[in-house]
């Protein structure tokens, strides 16, 4: 598809990301990995009321939240940038580092907004397969060329749930001193090993984190990047100065102020749900990848039919258009007992209808 002459070539024919339509309030949406709320409904209303009209009429100041995050991370405030969700941080990294013909090496499958952001600035995405198992360090290093400016590392990875180890991350850093490692840690709260501190110790790494997942604030769009000051200065210049609203900033500050046990209990619940969902699917013949995120990825003999059958029961899970994931569904962890019971019940009904969930080998050309 061509477009008007004033539209740059990298945008012609590109379709905007289309989030799923949500029209039924009684359905359970497990397709976007959103975290369950950490606080009761009245909590957010109280936060918003506390902002006040004077703050609402002024442009927001993220410096207080950046200072709070810097204290948590053990770095100077100048090394932290609050962004409009993690997507904004990723987009800024790509704008700051990539130009036409520059390359980003990205294991695949992974978070789709990375490739979108890279390609929109004219970058070339070099994909290396990572469908479960150990992080493909050697494949990534082998894909690097003189045009490589970025290496993307999503850990736990979306949509597989796989992780990179500290030693593997350090190996990449040592081997690529002139390349920036963009380490997306959106799901790190659910992982066995939080790589935030090890990544921040690397001179050529920037981390991306978010309040959307473990803190359950996806609708408020608050994320952040942290790294070396020169890198963060460049990211600050690569986007607008007022990334988040005053209400969003206040909610993120309040979320950081919640007792640590609140987040810890939620994380443990999600981890337990992850085990229960994986065990159920495995018992019915599904191949389930090892995950350290708030979801599981499983292969089905007819993923489309299973997806539809769950949808008929009001349970929405993620189905993929890409051929490498055609046989797979990503199922988010509900984060609460009632939600898990509903999911398990729906899966049980589908099993009784179909006999087994996995009824054959993966389709020709799909990933095993």
C-alpha positions as CSV (number, residue, x, y, z in Angstrom):
1,X,0.0,0.0,0.0
2,X,1.4,3.4,-1.0
3,X,0.4,6.6,0.6
4,X,0.7,10.4,0.2
5,X,4.1,11.6,-0.8
6,X,4.6,13.3,2.6
7,X,4.4,10.0,4.5
8,X,7.8,8.6,5.0
9,X,8.6,5.3,3.4
10,X,9.1,3.4,6.7
11,X,5.4,4.1,7.6
12,X,3.8,3.2,4.3
13,X,1.8,0.1,4.6
14,X,2.4,-0.2,8.3
15,X,-0.8,-1.0,10.2
16,X,-1.3,0.4,13.7
17,X,-1.3,-2.1,16.6
18,X,-4.9,-3.1,17.1
19,X,-5.7,-4.1,20.7
20,X,-8.6,-6.5,21.2
21,X,-12.1,-5.0,21.4
22,X,-13.5,-5.3,24.9
23,X,-17.3,-4.9,25.0
24,X,-18.4,-7.5,27.6
25,X,-17.7,-6.5,31.2
26,X,-18.4,-10.0,32.5
27,X,-15.7,-11.6,30.4
28,X,-12.3,-12.5,31.8
29,X,-9.5,-11.0,29.8
30,X,-6.3,-13.0,30.1
31,X,-4.9,-12.0,26.7
32,X,-2.8,-8.9,27.4
33,X,-1.0,-10.1,30.6
34,X,-2.5,-7.3,32.7
35,X,-1.8,-7.5,36.4
36,X,-4.7,-7.8,38.9
37,X,-5.1,-4.7,41.0
38,X,-3.0,-4.5,44.2
39,X,-5.4,-2.2,46.0
40,X,-9.2,-1.9,46.3
41,X,-11.3,0.3,43.9
42,X,-11.5,3.2,46.3
43,X,-7.7,3.5,46.5
44,X,-7.3,5.0,43.0
45,X,-10.2,7.4,43.5
46,X,-8.6,8.6,46.7
47,X,-5.3,9.1,44.9
48,X,-7.0,11.0,42.1
49,X,-8.9,13.2,44.6
50,X,-5.6,14.0,46.3
51,X,-4.1,15.4,43.2
52,X,-6.2,18.5,43.3
53,X,-7.2,20.9,40.6
54,X,-4.1,23.1,40.9
55,X,-1.9,20.1,40.0
56,X,-4.4,19.1,37.3
57,X,-4.1,22.4,35.5
58,X,-0.3,22.4,35.5
59,X,2.1,20.3,33.4
60,X,3.1,17.3,35.4
61,X,6.5,16.9,37.0
62,X,7.9,13.3,37.1
63,X,11.0,14.2,39.1
64,X,9.6,13.1,42.4
65,X,8.7,9.6,41.0
66,X,12.1,9.4,39.3
67,X,13.7,10.2,42.7
68,X,11.7,7.4,44.4
69,X,12.7,4.9,41.7
70,X,16.3,6.0,41.8
71,X,16.3,5.3,45.6
72,X,14.9,1.8,44.9
73,X,17.4,1.1,42.2
74,X,20.4,2.6,44.1
75,X,21.3,5.1,41.3
76,X,21.3,8.8,40.9
77,X,18.0,10.4,39.8
78,X,19.6,11.6,36.6
79,X,19.9,7.9,35.6
80,X,16.1,7.3,35.6
81,X,13.5,8.5,33.1
82,X,9.7,8.0,33.7
83,X,7.9,7.2,30.4
84,X,4.4,6.6,29.1
85,X,4.5,2.9,29.8
86,X,7.3,0.6,28.8
87,X,6.4,1.0,25.1
88,X,7.4,4.7,25.3
89,X,10.8,3.7,26.8
90,X,11.4,1.2,24.0
91,X,10.4,3.7,21.3
92,X,12.8,6.3,22.7
93,X,15.6,3.8,22.7
94,X,15.0,3.0,19.1
95,X,14.7,6.6,18.1
96,X,17.9,7.5,20.0
97,X,20.0,4.6,18.6
98,X,18.6,3.6,15.2
99,X,18.5,5.3,11.8
100,X,17.9,4.0,8.3
101,X,19.9,0.8,7.8
102,X,21.0,0.4,11.4
103,X,20.3,-3.0,12.9
104,X,18.8,-4.3,16.1
105,X,19.3,-8.0,16.9
106,X,16.2,-9.4,18.6
107,X,15.4,-13.0,19.6
108,X,12.1,-14.2,18.2
109,X,9.3,-14.5,19.1
110,X,9.4,-11.6,21.5
111,X,7.5,-8.4,22.4
112,X,6.2,-7.1,19.1
113,X,6.5,-3.4,19.8
114,X,10.3,-3.6,19.7
115,X,10.3,-4.5,16.0
116,X,7.6,-1.9,15.3
117,X,9.5,0.9,17.0
118,X,12.7,-0.1,15.2
119,X,11.2,-0.4,11.8
120,X,9.4,3.0,12.1
121,X,12.7,4.8,12.3
122,X,14.1,2.8,9.4
123,X,16.0,0.2,11.4
124,X,16.4,-3.3,10.3
125,X,15.4,-6.1,12.7
126,X,17.6,-9.2,12.7
127,X,15.8,-12.0,14.4
128,X,17.3,-15.0,16.1
129,X,15.1,-17.9,17.1
130,X,14.3,-18.3,20.8
131,X,11.4,-20.7,21.3
132,X,12.0,-21.9,24.8
133,X,15.2,-23.2,26.5
134,X,18.3,-21.2,27.2
135,X,18.8,-17.7,25.8
136,X,20.5,-18.0,22.4
137,X,23.7,-16.1,23.3
138,X,25.8,-17.5,20.5
139,X,23.2,-17.0,17.8
140,X,22.7,-13.4,18.9
141,X,26.5,-12.7,18.8
142,X,26.7,-14.4,15.4
143,X,24.0,-12.1,14.1
144,X,25.8,-8.9,15.0
145,X,27.3,-6.9,12.2
146,X,29.0,-3.5,11.9
147,X,25.6,-2.0,11.5
148,X,24.3,-3.4,14.8
149,X,23.4,-0.6,17.3
150,X,21.0,-2.5,19.6
151,X,20.4,-5.9,21.0
152,X,17.0,-6.5,22.6
153,X,16.7,-8.8,25.6
154,X,13.2,-9.4,27.1
155,X,13.5,-11.4,30.3
156,X,11.1,-12.9,31.1
157,X,10.3,-13.0,27.4
158,X,6.9,-12.2,26.0
159,X,5.3,-14.5,24.8
160,X,7.4,-17.5,25.9
161,X,8.3,-16.7,29.5
162,X,11.9,-17.6,29.0
163,X,14.8,-15.8,30.8
164,X,18.4,-14.9,30.3
165,X,20.8,-15.5,33.2
166,X,23.1,-13.0,34.7
167,X,26.2,-14.7,33.3
168,X,24.6,-14.7,29.8
169,X,23.8,-11.0,30.0
170,X,27.3,-10.2,31.2
171,X,28.7,-12.3,28.3
172,X,26.7,-10.3,25.8
173,X,27.8,-7.0,27.4
174,X,31.5,-8.0,27.4
175,X,31.4,-9.2,23.7
176,X,29.5,-6.1,22.5
177,X,31.1,-3.0,24.1
178,X,29.9,-0.7,21.3
179,X,26.3,-2.0,21.2
180,X,23.5,-1.0,23.6
181,X,21.7,-3.8,25.3
182,X,18.0,-2.9,25.8
183,X,16.9,-5.1,28.7
184,X,13.1,-5.2,28.9
185,X,12.2,-6.4,32.5
186,X,8.5,-5.8,32.3
187,X,7.8,-9.1,34.1
188,X,10.9,-9.3,36.3
189,X,8.8,-9.3,39.6
190,X,7.6,-12.8,38.7
191,X,11.0,-14.2,37.8
192,X,13.2,-16.3,40.0
193,X,16.1,-13.8,39.5
194,X,15.6,-10.1,39.1
195,X,18.2,-8.8,36.7
196,X,17.7,-5.1,37.4
197,X,20.9,-4.6,39.5
198,X,23.2,-6.7,37.3
199,X,21.9,-4.9,34.2
200,X,22.4,-1.5,35.7
201,X,26.0,-2.4,36.6
202,X,26.8,-2.8,32.8
203,X,28.0,0.2,31.0
204,X,26.2,-0.6,27.8
205,X,22.8,-1.6,29.1
206,X,19.5,0.2,29.7
207,X,16.6,-1.4,31.5
208,X,12.9,-0.9,30.8
209,X,10.4,-1.5,33.5
210,X,6.7,-0.9,34.0
211,X,3.9,-0.4,36.5
212,X,1.5,-2.3,34.2
213,X,2.1,-5.9,35.2
214,X,2.9,-6.6,38.9
215,X,1.4,-3.3,40.1
216,X,-1.8,-3.7,37.9
217,X,-1.7,-0.2,36.6
218,X,-1.7,-0.8,32.8
219,X,-4.4,1.7,32.2
220,X,-2.4,4.6,33.7
221,X,0.6,4.1,31.4
222,X,3.6,4.5,33.7
223,X,6.9,2.9,32.8
224,X,10.6,3.9,33.2
225,X,14.0,3.4,31.8
226,X,17.3,3.4,33.8
227,X,20.9,3.3,32.7
228,X,24.0,5.4,32.2
229,X,23.3,9.1,32.5
230,X,24.4,9.8,28.9
231,X,22.0,7.2,27.6
232,X,19.1,8.5,29.7
233,X,19.9,12.0,28.6
234,X,19.5,10.9,25.0
235,X,16.2,9.1,25.8
236,X,14.9,12.2,27.6
237,X,15.6,14.2,24.5
238,X,14.1,11.6,22.2
239,X,10.5,12.1,23.4
240,X,8.1,14.6,24.9
241,X,8.8,16.3,28.2
242,X,5.5,15.3,29.9
243,X,5.0,11.6,29.4
244,X,2.5,10.9,32.2
245,X,-0.4,12.7,33.7
246,X,-0.4,14.0,37.2
247,X,-2.9,11.4,38.3
248,X,-0.8,8.6,36.8
249,X,2.3,9.8,38.5
250,X,0.5,10.1,41.8
251,X,-0.8,6.6,41.5
252,X,2.6,5.2,40.7
253,X,4.1,7.0,43.7
254,X,1.3,5.6,45.9
255,X,1.9,2.1,44.5
256,X,5.5,2.3,45.5
257,X,4.4,3.2,48.9
258,X,2.3,0.1,49.5
259,X,3.6,-2.3,52.1
260,X,6.1,-4.7,50.4
261,X,4.1,-7.7,51.6
262,X,1.2,-6.7,49.3
263,X,3.3,-7.0,46.2
264,X,5.1,-10.1,47.5
265,X,1.8,-11.9,48.1
266,X,0.5,-11.1,44.7
267,X,3.7,-12.3,43.1
268,X,3.5,-15.6,45.0
269,X,-0.1,-16.1,44.0
270,X,0.7,-15.6,40.3
271,X,3.6,-18.0,40.5
272,X,1.3,-20.6,42.1
273,X,-1.3,-20.0,39.4
274,X,1.4,-20.4,36.7
275,X,2.3,-23.8,38.1
276,X,-1.3,-24.9,38.3
277,X,-2.2,-23.8,34.8
278,X,0.9,-25.5,33.3
279,X,0.2,-28.7,35.2
280,X,-3.4,-28.9,34.0
281,X,-2.4,-28.3,30.4
282,X,0.4,-30.7,30.5
283,X,-1.9,-33.4,31.9
284,X,-4.1,-33.0,28.9
285,X,-1.3,-33.4,26.3
286,X,-0.2,-29.8,25.7
287,X,3.4,-28.8,25.3
288,X,3.9,-26.0,27.8
289,X,7.0,-23.8,27.8
290,X,8.7,-23.1,31.1
291,X,7.7,-19.6,32.1
292,X,8.8,-17.1,34.7
293,X,6.3,-14.4,33.7
294,X,2.6,-14.0,34.6
295,X,1.4,-16.2,31.8
296,X,2.1,-19.6,30.2
297,X,2.5,-20.4,26.5
298,X,1.1,-23.8,25.4
299,X,0.8,-25.6,22.1
300,X,-2.6,-27.0,21.0
301,X,-3.5,-29.4,18.2
302,X,-6.1,-26.8,17.0
303,X,-5.3,-23.6,18.8
304,X,-8.0,-21.7,16.9
305,X,-10.8,-24.0,18.1
306,X,-9.6,-24.0,21.7
307,X,-9.3,-20.2,21.6
308,X,-12.9,-20.0,20.3
309,X,-14.2,-22.5,22.8
310,X,-12.7,-20.5,25.7
311,X,-14.1,-17.3,24.3
312,X,-17.6,-18.7,24.2
313,X,-17.1,-19.2,28.0
314,X,-16.1,-15.6,28.5
315,X,-12.4,-16.4,28.8
316,X,-10.1,-14.4,26.5
317,X,-6.6,-15.7,25.8
318,X,-4.0,-14.6,23.3
319,X,-4.0,-16.1,19.8
320,X,-1.2,-15.2,17.4
321,X,-1.3,-14.4,13.7
322,X,2.4,-15.2,13.1
323,X,3.1,-18.7,11.6
324,X,5.7,-19.5,14.2
325,X,3.0,-19.2,16.9
326,X,0.0,-20.5,15.0
327,X,-0.3,-23.6,17.2
328,X,0.2,-21.7,20.5
329,X,-2.0,-19.8,22.9
330,X,-0.8,-17.5,25.7
331,X,-2.8,-17.7,28.8
332,X,-2.5,-15.0,31.5
333,X,-2.6,-15.7,35.2
334,X,-5.8,-14.2,36.7
335,X,-4.1,-13.1,39.9
336,X,-7.0,-14.1,42.2
337,X,-8.7,-17.3,43.4
338,X,-12.1,-16.7,41.7
339,X,-10.4,-16.0,38.3
340,X,-8.2,-19.1,38.5
341,X,-11.3,-21.2,39.4
342,X,-13.1,-19.8,36.4
343,X,-10.2,-20.4,34.0
344,X,-9.7,-24.0,35.3
345,X,-13.4,-24.7,34.9
346,X,-13.5,-23.4,31.4
347,X,-10.4,-25.4,30.4
348,X,-12.0,-28.5,32.0
349,X,-15.2,-28.0,29.9
350,X,-13.2,-27.7,26.7
351,X,-11.3,-30.9,27.6
352,X,-14.5,-32.7,28.1
353,X,-15.8,-31.5,24.8
354,X,-12.7,-32.3,22.8
355,X,-11.3,-35.3,24.7
356,X,-7.8,-33.8,24.8
357,X,-6.5,-30.3,24.2
358,X,-3.5,-31.5,22.1
359,X,-4.7,-33.7,19.4
360,X,-1.8,-33.9,17.0
361,X,1.7,-32.6,16.0
362,X,2.3,-28.9,15.3
363,X,1.2,-27.8,11.8
364,X,3.8,-27.9,9.1
365,X,6.0,-24.8,9.3
366,X,5.1,-24.0,12.9
367,X,7.5,-24.0,15.8
368,X,7.9,-27.1,17.9
